[in-house]
């Protein structure tokens, strides 16, 4: 089967110590270096997240430990990307070119994060195969069964998570496979090529999120509870669950911060722009209040927001229950929440009340040093995925 060779869904999981060195990912032929910066070091990565309403990027040096050198974000016009899919390749290419130029971001060593329900992630066992070429063929056929994407329409990558040999000398390997529809990936890569940006790899946003919010050493200790990370975007929420070493489960929920904006718009009978502005000043804390004249409207808005959060909570609980129904699953200790919507005062506490699982805000810089030139402002929660995409473990 002639799978797409020029794209590697690289660095999907923390690679086992005894795993072979991965093949280098393609470097495109039409990238260009930003003139206002010295050439980056080999250990440097630019992680980029493309959402429905913004481009977010991090430039990270990986010399022993992550060092965030630069953070950047810009508004992305509505309709260019929707539901995790590129709707207009030329419009995205133009936005990317302007974004990289404005912020003088290097155009090589760029890792893109993707998140869509058209990507399948599964783990399974492959036994009795020693030859790497035969293993690759076996994984392709098993991937078709596991993720339901026809091989002639798929781009896939896999990692060997662990391996063992029984008393009879039979070799067994546990494989993590990620498969995406070729068309979806092509539209992203076409946009980057048109913008003159060379992709070093494509990753899942869920894996970037996990790398940002917890260091590998912390994830490997104990192993008694799963690490659950959630990032709430404009139109979708990404959930990632790790057993401490690899991502065991990921799901994209069709619920985002715009849901709360729409609820406020309907409740107060105001425009979408006014609702978005109103949401910024809203708090779910018990003693929350705006100015005296707005108290009644704030109470109505809080009521509407709490109703909508019930939907998110139900989706999260259903996902956690599905995960815990899988063999080898762990107990749920806490949920780390990020994304711009997570900044709303009282939101983690409300989710904790609804899910009955401890919820706290994630720190996207918990494991990274930060350059003095980087301003650690209030928008950091919405940069968590971008930061993790720039981290090399």
Helices and strands as residue ranges (DSSP letters): E 44-50, E 54-62, E 66-75, E 81-82, E 85-86, H 89-102, E 110-114, E 119-127, H 132-147, G 151-153, E 154-165, E 171-181, H 182-194, E 199-204, H 205-213, H 216-220, E 225-232, E 237-242, E 247-253, H 257-268, H 272-280, G 292-294, H 295-324, E 331-338, G 340-343, H 347-355, E 358-361, E 369-370, G 378-383, H 384-389
